[in-house]
Amino acid sequence: MSGKRMWLGVLLAAFLSSAAHAELAVGARAPGFSAPATLGGKHFTFALASALKKGPVVLYFYPAAFTKGCTIEAHQFAAAIPQYRRLGASVIGVSHDDLATLDKFSTTECKKAFPVAADPDQHVIKAYDAVMTKHPEYSNRTSYVIAPDGTVLYAYSDLDPFKHVDNTLAAIKEWKLKHAH
């Protein structure tokens, strides 16, 4: 078996082992939460209710800071922040990592473009049904778009980091079209 095919097999096995989970349904009420967060090393308390007052929120869960897929995903979200802002949306990443780890991740991998929140006890991860089935110490790679009224507009889970940004941007654009005055 070639190295590339073996790598694809490992990736597929990892995906299939974590695919049996449930995310919140579209139309469901998004659980409110507050969590310690960091943006470029500056600490604050992220409150979903406050963020929703400004527009839709992309809430994305990722397994662990500085892992290959999570770094790729953070780079993609950072690059797309100007597009989210033009749409009136904000982004927050959440993982089980501690705040000290996230200070570094927010600065280097998130490029100081958006905040990440620490959820070491997994209260938020569990509330959003984002626990990785085969490795419950981690969250699954799950992205939500939450409307300003607190309802889930879009939910997507896939360990592959490459579609989360495109999919959440498309969901926000679709919502904006339906809610244009």
ROSE-4610 file (N, C-alpha, C; in Angstrom, 1 decimal, always signed):
// ROSE-4610
residu = [M/M/M/S/S/S/G/G/G/K/K/K/R/R/R/M/M/M/W/W/W/L/L/L/G/G/G/V/V/V/L/L/L/L/L/L/A/A/A/A/A/A/F/F/F/L/L/L/S/S/S/S/S/S/A/A/A/A/A/A/H/H/H/A/A/A/E/E/E/L/L/L/A/A/A/V/V/V/G/G/G/A/A/A/R/R/R/A/A/A/P/P/P/G/G/G/F/F/F/S/S/S/A/A/A/P/P/P/A/A/A/T/T/T/L/L/L/G/G/G/G/G/G/K/K/K/H/H/H/F/F/F/T/T/T/F/F/F/A/A/A/L/L/L/A/A/A/S/S/S/A/A/A/L/L/L/K/K/K/K/K/K/G/G/G/P/P/P/V/V/V/V/V/V/L/L/L/Y/Y/Y/F/F/F/Y/Y/Y/P/P/P/A/A/A/A/A/A/F/F/F/T/T/T/K/K/K/G/G/G/C/C/C/T/T/T/I/I/I/E/E/E/A/A/A/H/H/H/Q/Q/Q/F/F/F/A/A/A/A/A/A/A/A/A/I/I/I/P/P/P/Q/Q/Q/Y/Y/Y/R/R/R/R/R/R/L/L/L/G/G/G/A/A/A/S/S/S/V/V/V/I/I/I/G/G/G/V/V/V/S/S/S/H/H/H/D/D/D/D/D/D/L/L/L/A/A/A/T/T/T/L/L/L/D/D/D/K/K/K/F/F/F/S/S/S/T/T/T/T/T/T/E/E/E/C/C/C/K/K/K/K/K/K/A/A/A/F/F/F/P/P/P/V/V/V/A/A/A/A/A/A/D/D/D/P/P/P/D/D/D/Q/Q/Q/H/H/H/V/V/V/I/I/I/K/K/K/A/A/A/Y/Y/Y/D/D/D/A/A/A/V/V/V/M/M/M/T/T/T/K/K/K/H/H/H/P/P/P/E/E/E/Y/Y/Y/S/S/S/N/N/N/R/R/R/T/T/T/S/S/S/Y/Y/Y/V/V/V/I/I/I/A/A/A/P/P/P/D/D/D/G/G/G/T/T/T/V/V/V/L/L/L/Y/Y/Y/A/A/A/Y/Y/Y/S/S/S/D/D/D/L/L/L/D/D/D/P/P/P/F/F/F/K/K/K/H/H/H/V/V/V/D/D/D/N/N/N/T/T/T/L/L/L/A/A/A/A/A/A/I/I/I/K/K/K/E/E/E/W/W/W/K/K/K/L/L/L/K/K/K/H/H/H/A/A/A/H/H/H]
num = [1/1/1/2/2/2/3/3/3/4/4/4/5/5/5/6/6/6/7/7/7/8/8/8/9/9/9/10/10/10/11/11/11/12/12/12/13/13/13/14/14/14/15/15/15/16/16/16/17/17/17/18/18/18/19/19/19/20/20/20/21/21/21/22/22/22/23/23/23/24/24/24/25/25/25/26/26/26/27/27/27/28/28/28/29/29/29/30/30/30/31/31/31/32/32/32/33/33/33/34/34/34/35/35/35/36/36/36/37/37/37/38/38/38/39/39/39/40/40/40/41/41/41/42/42/42/43/43/43/44/44/44/45/45/45/46/46/46/47/47/47/48/48/48/49/49/49/50/50/50/51/51/51/52/52/52/53/53/53/54/54/54/55/55/55/56/56/56/57/57/57/58/58/58/59/59/59/60/60/60/61/61/61/62/62/62/63/63/63/64/64/64/65/65/65/66/66/66/67/67/67/68/68/68/69/69/69/70/70/70/71/71/71/72/72/72/73/73/73/74/74/74/75/75/75/76/76/76/77/77/77/78/78/78/79/79/79/80/80/80/81/81/81/82/82/82/83/83/83/84/84/84/85/85/85/86/86/86/87/87/87/88/88/88/89/89/89/90/90/90/91/91/91/92/92/92/93/93/93/94/94/94/95/95/95/96/96/96/97/97/97/98/98/98/99/99/99/100/100/100/101/101/101/102/102/102/103/103/103/104/104/104/105/105/105/106/106/106/107/107/107/108/108/108/109/109/109/110/110/110/111/111/111/112/112/112/113/113/113/114/114/114/115/115/115/116/116/116/117/117/117/118/118/118/119/119/119/120/120/120/121/121/121/122/122/122/123/123/123/124/124/124/125/125/125/126/126/126/127/127/127/128/128/128/129/129/129/130/130/130/131/131/131/132/132/132/133/133/133/134/134/134/135/135/135/136/136/136/137/137/137/138/138/138/139/139/139/140/140/140/141/141/141/142/142/142/143/143/143/144/144/144/145/145/145/146/146/146/147/147/147/148/148/148/149/149/149/150/150/150/151/151/151/152/152/152/153/153/153/154/154/154/155/155/155/156/156/156/157/157/157/158/158/158/159/159/159/160/160/160/161/161/161/162/162/162/163/163/163/164/164/164/165/165/165/166/166/166/167/167/167/168/168/168/169/169/169/170/170/170/171/171/171/172/172/172/173/173/173/174/174/174/175/175/175/176/176/176/177/177/177/178/178/178/179/179/179/180/180/180/181/181/181]
x = [+0.9/+0.0/+0.9/+0.6/+1.4/+1.2/+2.2/+2.1/+0.9/+0.5/-0.6/-1.9/-2.0/-3.2/-3.3/-2.2/-2.3/-2.7/-2.2/-2.6/-4.1/-4.6/-6.0/-6.8/-6.3/-7.0/-7.1/-6.0/-6.0/-6.9/-6.9/-7.8/-9.3/-9.6/-11.0/-11.4/-10.5/-10.8/-11.1/-10.2/-10.4/-11.8/-12.1/-13.4/-14.6/-14.5/-15.6/-15.7/-14.6/-14.7/-15.3/-15.4/-16.0/-17.3/-17.7/-18.9/-20.2/-20.2/-21.4/-21.7/-22.2/-22.5/-23.7/-24.2/-25.3/-25.0/-25.1/-25.0/-26.4/-26.5/-27.8/-28.5/-29.8/-30.5/-30.7/-30.8/-31.1/-32.5/-32.6/-33.9/-33.9/-33.0/-33.0/-32.5/-32.8/-32.3/-30.9/-30.0/-28.6/-28.4/-27.8/-27.6/-26.7/-27.2/-26.4/-25.2/-24.1/-22.9/-22.0/-21.2/-20.1/-18.8/-17.7/-16.5/-15.3/-14.2/-13.0/-12.4/-12.0/-11.5/-10.3/-9.6/-8.5/-8.5/-8.0/-7.9/-6.5/-5.6/-4.2/-3.5/-3.9/-3.3/-4.0/-5.0/-5.8/-7.0/-7.1/-8.2/-9.5/-10.6/-11.9/-12.9/-14.1/-15.2/-16.1/-16.1/-17.0/-18.4/-19.4/-20.8/-21.6/-22.1/-22.9/-24.0/-24.7/-25.8/-25.3/-24.2/-23.6/-23.2/-22.6/-22.1/-23.3/-24.4/-25.6/-26.3/-26.1/-26.6/-26.0/-24.8/-24.1/-24.4/-24.9/-25.2/-25.0/-25.0/-24.9/-23.5/-23.4/-22.2/-21.8/-20.6/-20.1/-19.4/-19.9/-19.3/-18.7/-17.4/-16.8/-16.0/-16.2/-15.5/-14.4/-13.2/-12.1/-11.4/-10.8/-10.3/-9.2/-8.1/-7.0/-6.1/-5.8/-4.9/-3.6/-3.0/-1.7/-1.7/-2.8/-2.8/-2.9/-2.6/-2.5/-3.8/-4.9/-6.2/-6.7/-6.5/-7.0/-6.2/-4.9/-4.1/-4.5/-4.8/-5.3/-6.6/-7.5/-8.8/-8.7/-7.8/-7.6/-7.1/-6.2/-5.6/-6.7/-7.6/-8.7/-9.7/-10.1/-11.0/-10.4/-9.1/-8.4/-8.4/-8.1/-8.1/-9.5/-10.5/-11.9/-12.6/-11.9/-12.5/-13.1/-12.4/-12.9/-14.3/-14.4/-15.7/-16.8/-16.5/-17.5/-17.9/-16.9/-17.2/-18.1/-17.9/-18.7/-20.2/-20.3/-21.7/-22.3/-21.5/-22.0/-21.9/-21.1/-21.0/-19.7/-19.6/-18.4/-18.1/-16.9/-16.4/-15.8/-16.1/-15.5/-15.2/-13.9/-13.5/-13.5/-13.9/-13.9/-13.2/-12.4/-11.8/-11.6/-11.2/-10.9/-9.6/-8.8/-7.5/-7.6/-6.5/-6.5/-6.2/-6.5/-6.3/-4.8/-3.9/-2.5/-2.1/-2.6/-2.4/-3.1/-4.3/-5.0/-4.5/-3.8/-3.1/-2.2/-1.4/-0.4/-1.1/-2.1/-2.8/-3.5/-4.1/-4.8/-3.9/-2.7/-1.7/-1.1/-0.6/+0.1/-0.7/-1.7/-2.5/-3.8/-4.4/-5.6/-5.3/-4.0/-3.4/-4.0/-4.5/-5.1/-6.3/-7.0/-8.1/-9.5/-9.5/-10.8/-10.4/-11.4/-11.1/-11.3/-10.7/-10.9/-11.2/-12.1/-12.5/-12.1/-11.7/-11.3/-12.5/-12.6/-13.7/-13.2/-12.2/-11.6/-12.5/-13.6/-14.6/-15.7/-15.6/-16.5/-17.9/-18.3/-19.7/-20.3/-19.6/-20.1/-20.0/-19.0/-18.8/-20.0/-20.3/-21.4/-22.8/-23.0/-24.2/-24.5/-23.5/-23.7/-23.5/-23.5/-23.4/-22.2/-21.1/-19.9/-18.7/-19.1/-18.1/-17.7/-16.4/-16.0/-16.3/-17.0/-17.5/-16.4/-15.4/-14.4/-13.3/-13.2/-12.3/-13.0/-13.8/-14.6/-13.9/-12.6/-11.8/-11.6/-12.0/-11.9/-13.3/-13.4/-14.6/-14.4/-15.5/-15.5/-15.3/-14.9/-14.8/-16.2/-16.9/-18.3/-18.4/-19.1/-19.3/-20.8/-21.2/-22.6/-22.6/-23.7/-24.0/-25.3/-25.2/-26.3/-26.9/-28.2/-28.8/-28.9/-29.1/-29.2/-30.3/-31.3/-32.4/-32.1/-30.9/-30.4/-30.8/-31.3/-31.6/-30.4/-30.3/-29.2/-29.6/-28.8/-29.1/-28.5/-27.3/-26.5/-25.7/-25.5/-24.6/-23.9/-22.6/-21.8/-20.7/-20.6/-19.5/-18.7/-17.4/-16.5/-15.1/-14.3/-12.9/-12.1/-12.5/-11.7/-11.9/-10.9/-11.0/-11.3/-11.4/-11.4/-12.8/-13.9/-15.2/-15.9/-15.4/-16.1/-16.2/-15.2/-15.3/-16.2/-16.1/-16.9/-18.4/-18.6/-20.0/-20.7/-19.9/-20.5/-20.7/-19.8/-20.0/-21.3/-21.4/-22.6/-23.9/-23.9/-25.1/-25.4/-24.4/-24.7/-25.2/-24.6/-25.1/-26.5/-26.9/-28.3/-29.2/-28.8/-29.6/-29.8/-28.7/-28.8/-29.7/-29.7/-30.6/-32.1/-32.4/-33.8/-34.2/-33.2/-33.5/-33.2/-32.9/-32.6/-33.9/-33.7/-34.9/-35.2]
y = [-1.2/+0.0/+1.2/+2.2/+3.4/+4.2/+5.1/+6.0/+6.9/+7.4/+8.2/+7.5/+6.3/+5.5/+5.1/+4.8/+4.4/+5.6/+6.8/+8.0/+8.2/+8.1/+8.2/+7.2/+6.0/+5.0/+5.3/+5.8/+6.3/+7.4/+8.4/+9.5/+9.1/+8.1/+7.6/+6.9/+6.1/+5.3/+6.3/+7.4/+8.3/+9.0/+9.4/+10.0/+9.1/+7.8/+6.9/+6.6/+6.6/+6.3/+7.4/+8.6/+9.7/+10.2/+9.6/+10.1/+9.8/+8.8/+8.4/+9.3/+10.5/+11.5/+12.3/+13.1/+13.9/+15.4/+16.2/+17.6/+18.2/+19.4/+20.1/+20.2/+20.1/+20.2/+21.6/+21.8/+23.1/+23.5/+24.7/+25.2/+25.1/+24.3/+24.1/+25.4/+25.6/+26.7/+26.4/+27.3/+27.2/+27.4/+26.5/+26.8/+28.0/+28.8/+30.0/+29.6/+30.3/+30.0/+31.2/+31.2/+32.1/+31.3/+31.7/+30.9/+31.8/+31.5/+32.2/+32.1/+33.2/+33.2/+34.1/+34.0/+34.8/+35.2/+36.4/+37.0/+37.6/+36.9/+37.4/+37.5/+36.6/+36.6/+37.5/+38.2/+39.1/+38.3/+38.1/+37.4/+38.2/+37.5/+38.1/+37.0/+37.3/+36.3/+36.4/+35.4/+35.3/+34.9/+35.7/+35.4/+35.3/+34.2/+34.0/+35.1/+35.3/+36.3/+37.7/+38.1/+39.4/+39.4/+38.3/+38.2/+38.2/+37.6/+37.5/+38.8/+39.7/+41.1/+41.8/+41.4/+42.1/+41.4/+40.1/+39.4/+37.9/+37.2/+35.7/+35.4/+34.2/+33.7/+32.4/+32.2/+30.9/+30.4/+29.3/+28.6/+27.3/+27.2/+26.0/+25.3/+24.0/+23.2/+22.4/+22.3/+21.6/+20.7/+19.6/+18.7/+19.2/+19.8/+20.2/+21.2/+22.3/+23.3/+22.7/+23.2/+22.8/+21.4/+20.7/+19.5/+19.9/+19.0/+19.4/+19.9/+19.2/+19.6/+20.9/+21.0/+22.2/+23.5/+23.3/+24.4/+24.8/+23.9/+24.2/+25.0/+24.5/+25.1/+26.5/+26.7/+28.0/+29.0/+28.5/+29.4/+29.8/+28.8/+29.1/+30.1/+29.9/+30.9/+32.3/+32.3/+33.6/+34.3/+33.6/+34.2/+34.7/+34.1/+34.4/+35.5/+35.9/+36.8/+38.1/+38.7/+39.8/+39.5/+38.3/+37.9/+37.8/+37.2/+37.1/+38.5/+39.4/+40.8/+41.5/+41.3/+42.0/+41.5/+40.3/+39.7/+40.0/+40.7/+41.0/+39.9/+38.9/+37.7/+37.7/+37.0/+36.8/+35.3/+35.0/+33.6/+33.4/+32.2/+31.8/+30.3/+30.0/+28.6/+28.1/+26.8/+26.2/+24.9/+24.7/+23.3/+23.1/+21.9/+21.5/+22.1/+22.7/+23.2/+24.3/+24.4/+25.4/+26.8/+27.8/+29.2/+29.5/+29.0/+29.3/+28.7/+27.5/+26.9/+27.8/+28.2/+29.0/+30.4/+30.9/+32.2/+32.1/+31.0/+30.8/+30.5/+29.6/+29.2/+30.4/+31.3/+32.5/+33.4/+33.5/+34.5/+33.9/+32.7/+32.1/+31.5/+30.7/+30.0/+30.7/+31.4/+32.2/+33.6/+33.9/+35.1/+36.4/+36.2/+37.3/+37.9/+37.0/+37.5/+37.2/+36.2/+35.8/+35.1/+35.1/+34.5/+33.0/+32.4/+31.0/+30.9/+30.0/+29.8/+28.5/+28.5/+27.3/+26.6/+25.3/+24.5/+23.2/+23.3/+22.1/+21.1/+21.6/+20.7/+20.2/+20.7/+20.3/+20.6/+21.6/+22.0/+22.5/+23.3/+23.8/+22.8/+22.0/+20.9/+19.9/+19.6/+18.6/+19.3/+20.5/+21.2/+21.3/+21.3/+21.4/+20.0/+18.9/+17.6/+17.5/+18.0/+18.0/+17.2/+16.2/+15.3/+14.3/+14.0/+13.0/+11.6/+10.8/+9.5/+8.6/+8.4/+7.4/+8.0/+9.3/+9.9/+11.1/+10.7/+11.7/+12.8/+12.7/+13.8/+14.9/+14.7/+15.8/+16.1/+17.3/+17.6/+17.2/+16.9/+16.6/+17.9/+17.9/+19.1/+19.4/+20.3/+20.7/+22.2/+22.6/+24.1/+24.4/+25.4/+25.9/+27.3/+27.7/+29.1/+29.3/+30.3/+30.7/+32.0/+32.1/+33.3/+34.3/+35.6/+36.5/+36.2/+35.5/+35.1/+33.8/+33.3/+32.1/+30.8/+30.7/+29.4/+29.0/+27.7/+27.1/+27.2/+27.9/+28.0/+26.9/+26.4/+25.4/+24.7/+23.4/+22.5/+21.6/+21.4/+20.6/+19.9/+18.6/+17.9/+17.1/+17.3/+16.5/+16.7/+15.7/+15.9/+16.5/+16.4/+17.1/+18.6/+19.4/+20.8/+21.7/+21.1/+22.0/+22.5/+22.2/+22.7/+23.6/+23.6/+24.3/+25.8/+26.5/+27.9/+28.1/+27.4/+27.6/+27.4/+26.3/+25.9/+27.0/+27.4/+28.4/+29.8/+30.2/+31.4/+31.3/+30.1/+29.9/+30.0/+29.4/+29.4/+30.8/+31.6/+33.0/+33.8/+33.6/+34.4/+34.0/+32.7/+32.3/+33.0/+33.0/+33.6/+35.1/+35.7/+37.2/+37.5/+36.7/+36.9/+36.8/+35.8/+35.6/+36.7/+37.4/+38.4/+39.8/+40.0/+41.4/+42.2/+43.4/+44.3/+45.0]
z = [+0.0/+0.0/+0.0/-0.9/-1.0/+0.3/+0.6/+1.7/+1.7/+0.5/+0.3/+0.6/+0.1/+0.3/+1.8/+2.4/+3.8/+4.6/+4.3/+5.0/+4.9/+3.6/+3.4/+4.2/+4.3/+5.1/+6.5/+7.1/+8.5/+8.7/+7.8/+7.9/+7.8/+6.9/+6.8/+8.0/+8.6/+9.8/+11.0/+11.1/+12.1/+12.0/+10.7/+10.5/+10.8/+10.4/+10.6/+12.1/+12.8/+14.3/+15.1/+14.5/+15.3/+14.7/+13.6/+12.9/+13.6/+14.5/+15.1/+16.3/+16.1/+17.1/+16.7/+17.6/+17.2/+17.5/+16.6/+16.8/+17.0/+17.5/+17.7/+16.3/+16.3/+15.0/+14.6/+13.3/+12.8/+13.3/+13.8/+14.3/+15.9/+16.4/+17.9/+18.5/+19.8/+20.6/+21.0/+20.6/+21.0/+22.5/+23.2/+24.7/+24.9/+25.8/+26.2/+27.0/+26.9/+27.7/+27.8/+28.8/+29.0/+29.2/+28.7/+28.9/+28.9/+29.6/+29.5/+28.1/+27.6/+26.2/+26.1/+24.9/+24.7/+23.2/+23.0/+21.6/+21.6/+20.9/+20.8/+22.2/+23.1/+24.4/+25.4/+25.0/+25.9/+26.4/+27.7/+28.3/+28.4/+28.3/+28.5/+28.7/+29.1/+29.2/+27.9/+27.1/+26.0/+26.5/+26.1/+26.4/+25.1/+24.8/+23.6/+23.4/+24.5/+24.4/+23.9/+24.4/+24.0/+22.6/+22.2/+20.8/+19.8/+20.2/+19.3/+19.1/+20.0/+19.9/+18.7/+18.3/+17.2/+15.8/+15.8/+14.6/+14.8/+13.7/+13.8/+14.3/+15.0/+15.6/+15.0/+14.5/+14.1/+15.3/+15.9/+17.0/+16.5/+16.6/+16.1/+17.2/+17.2/+18.2/+17.4/+18.1/+17.5/+18.5/+18.1/+19.1/+20.0/+19.5/+20.3/+19.6/+20.3/+19.7/+19.3/+18.2/+17.7/+17.0/+16.9/+16.1/+14.6/+13.7/+12.3/+11.8/+11.9/+11.4/+12.1/+13.4/+14.1/+13.7/+13.4/+12.9/+11.5/+10.6/+9.3/+9.4/+10.2/+10.4/+11.0/+12.0/+12.5/+11.5/+10.7/+9.6/+8.6/+8.3/+7.4/+8.0/+9.2/+9.8/+9.9/+10.3/+10.4/+9.0/+8.0/+6.7/+6.2/+6.7/+6.3/+7.2/+8.3/+9.2/+8.5/+7.5/+6.8/+6.1/+5.6/+5.0/+6.0/+7.2/+8.3/+8.7/+8.9/+9.3/+8.4/+7.1/+6.0/+6.1/+6.6/+6.7/+8.1/+8.9/+10.3/+11.3/+11.0/+11.8/+12.6/+13.7/+14.4/+14.6/+15.0/+15.1/+16.5/+17.1/+18.3/+18.2/+18.5/+18.6/+20.0/+20.2/+21.6/+21.5/+22.6/+22.8/+24.2/+24.6/+26.0/+26.5/+25.6/+26.0/+27.1/+27.9/+29.0/+28.3/+29.1/+28.6/+28.2/+29.0/+28.7/+27.3/+26.9/+25.6/+24.6/+24.9/+23.9/+23.7/+24.7/+24.5/+23.3/+23.3/+22.2/+20.9/+20.9/+19.7/+19.1/+19.9/+19.4/+18.7/+19.3/+18.7/+17.4/+17.5/+16.3/+15.2/+15.6/+14.6/+14.2/+15.1/+14.8/+14.4/+14.4/+13.8/+14.5/+15.8/+16.5/+15.8/+15.0/+14.2/+14.8/+15.7/+16.3/+17.7/+18.6/+19.9/+19.9/+20.9/+21.2/+22.7/+23.1/+24.5/+25.0/+26.3/+27.0/+27.7/+27.4/+28.0/+28.6/+29.5/+30.0/+30.7/+31.3/+31.9/+30.9/+29.7/+28.6/+28.8/+29.6/+29.7/+28.4/+27.7/+26.4/+25.4/+25.3/+24.3/+24.5/+25.7/+25.9/+25.6/+26.0/+25.7/+24.2/+23.4/+22.0/+21.3/+22.1/+21.5/+20.6/+21.0/+20.2/+20.7/+21.6/+22.1/+21.1/+20.9/+20.0/+20.6/+19.9/+20.4/+20.9/+20.0/+20.4/+21.3/+21.4/+22.3/+23.0/+24.0/+24.7/+25.4/+25.6/+26.2/+25.2/+23.9/+22.9/+22.4/+21.8/+21.0/+19.6/+19.0/+17.6/+16.8/+15.6/+14.8/+14.3/+15.0/+14.7/+14.6/+13.6/+13.4/+13.4/+14.1/+14.1/+13.6/+13.0/+12.8/+13.6/+14.5/+15.4/+15.0/+14.8/+14.4/+15.6/+15.4/+16.5/+17.5/+17.0/+17.9/+18.8/+18.6/+19.4/+18.8/+17.6/+17.0/+16.1/+16.0/+15.2/+13.7/+12.9/+11.5/+10.7/+11.2/+10.4/+11.4/+11.1/+11.9/+11.0/+11.3/+10.4/+11.2/+11.1/+11.8/+10.8/+10.8/+9.9/+10.4/+10.7/+11.1/+10.1/+8.8/+7.7/+7.9/+8.1/+8.4/+7.2/+6.0/+4.8/+4.4/+5.0/+4.5/+5.5/+6.7/+7.8/+7.5/+7.0/+6.7/+5.5/+4.4/+3.3/+3.6/+4.4/+4.7/+5.6/+6.6/+7.5/+6.8/+6.0/+5.2/+4.3/+3.6/+2.8/+3.6/+4.8/+5.6/+6.1/+6.4/+6.8/+5.6/+4.4/+3.2/+2.9/+3.0/+2.8/+3.8/+5.1/+6.1/+5.8/+5.5/+5.2/+4.0/+3.0/+1.9/+2.3/+3.2/+3.7/+4.6/+5.3/+6.3/+5.8/+4.5/+4.0/+4.1/+4.5/+4.6/+3.3]
